[in-house]
Amino acid sequence: MTQLTLYGTPISTYVRTVRLLLEQAGTDYDLESVDIFNGENQSAEYLAKHPFGKVPTLQVDEEVIYETSAITGYLDSVVANHKFSPTDPLARARMQQIMAIIDSYLYAPVIGTIVIQRLIVPSQGGQPDESKIQAAIAPAKTALEAIEALTVGSPYLLGSEISIADFFLVPIFIYFSQTPEFNTITAQSPKIQAWWQEVSQLPVVKKVCA
Ligand SMILES: N[C@@H](CCC(=O)N[C@@H](CS)C(=O)NCC(=O)O)C(=O)O
């Protein structure tokens, strides 16, 4: 029997992406904490698994997989019988586009700037840098409106079935929705607003992202 161990900080968005898939598939796995806030991800032991020191990493028996799109694609094949990826080639391409937009264009302005400045900096006693936040609004809006143009949004990003694209976007929205910029940035994205109303209530989301 295959042993799955997921390494990462439980509050990390990308760790939550993988856990959403594992939990939705009903698969057993171990979660081993690697704390990115105390530098544990830069230890020699962890760098031996992930040379870039990011979380998550998945260990599958003796094999190690890093990069969330590779991990989720692997798990979708081996534990979920491909049920989290559309078989239709165009829908599958849409899913991969949304995941790539999140990685390349949405994560940095939304999590790297707006969420860090609005939620993390004040929790550590600092003042948000308003100029950084202002500069992040336009790229965040561009990325979100690109996803809006690709999504079905009812109830899931690609229609009737939940997919890896949903697992990528939900953890980001958990934090983003707690910022005052959320309403402005999502104002022109009604399908994504409707999607968020639905998916934020899913039991798996409440379990993994509580
Ligand atoms: N390309 C990576 C990105 C993972 C990532 O950025 N993880 C963040 C946490 S959500 C991290 O490890 N941050 C720690 C750091 O940058 O030191 C993936 O797809 O897994």
Ligand as a Chemical Component Dictionary entry (heavy atoms), coordinates in Angstrom:
data_LIG
# 
_chem_comp.id                   LIG 
_chem_comp.type                 NON-POLYMER 
_chem_comp.pdbx_formal_charge   0 
_chem_comp.three_letter_code    LIG 
# 
loop_
_chem_comp_atom.comp_id 
_chem_comp_atom.atom_id 
_chem_comp_atom.alt_atom_id 
_chem_comp_atom.type_symbol 
_chem_comp_atom.charge 
_chem_comp_atom.model_Cartn_x 
_chem_comp_atom.model_Cartn_y 
_chem_comp_atom.model_Cartn_z 
_chem_comp_atom.pdbx_ordinal 
LIG N1  N1  N 0 5.652  26.884 -7.421 1  
LIG C1  C1  C 0 5.400  26.376 -6.085 2  
LIG C2  C2  C 0 4.991  27.539 -5.188 3  
LIG C3  C3  C 0 4.796  27.123 -3.737 4  
LIG C4  C4  C 0 4.838  28.335 -2.805 5  
LIG O1  O1  O 0 5.054  29.491 -3.221 6  
LIG N2  N2  N 0 4.667  28.062 -1.516 7  
LIG C5  C5  C 0 4.798  29.111 -0.531 8  
LIG C6  C6  C 0 3.705  28.958 0.548  9  
LIG S1  S1  S 0 2.066  29.163 -0.090 10 
LIG C7  C7  C 0 6.141  28.965 0.167  11 
LIG O2  O2  O 0 6.677  27.874 0.243  12 
LIG N3  N3  N 0 6.699  30.058 0.698  13 
LIG C8  C8  C 0 7.883  30.016 1.475  14 
LIG C9  C9  C 0 9.029  30.785 0.894  15 
LIG O3  O3  O 0 8.904  31.326 -0.209 16 
LIG O4  O4  O 0 10.055 30.842 1.577  17 
LIG C10 C10 C 0 4.326  25.287 -6.135 18 
LIG O5  O5  O 0 3.551  25.269 -7.095 19 
LIG O6  O6  O 0 4.289  24.429 -5.252 20 
# 
loop_
_chem_comp_bond.comp_id 
_chem_comp_bond.atom_id_1 
_chem_comp_bond.atom_id_2 
_chem_comp_bond.value_order 
_chem_comp_bond.pdbx_ordinal 
LIG N1  C1  SING 1  
LIG C1  C2  SING 2  
LIG C1  C10 SING 3  
LIG C2  C3  SING 4  
LIG C3  C4  SING 5  
LIG C4  O1  DOUB 6  
LIG C4  N2  SING 7  
LIG N2  C5  SING 8  
LIG C5  C6  SING 9  
LIG C5  C7  SING 10 
LIG C6  S1  SING 11 
LIG C7  O2  DOUB 12 
LIG C7  N3  SING 13 
LIG N3  C8  SING 14 
LIG C8  C9  SING 15 
LIG C9  O3  DOUB 16 
LIG C9  O4  SING 17 
LIG C10 O5  DOUB 18 
LIG C10 O6  SING 19 
# 
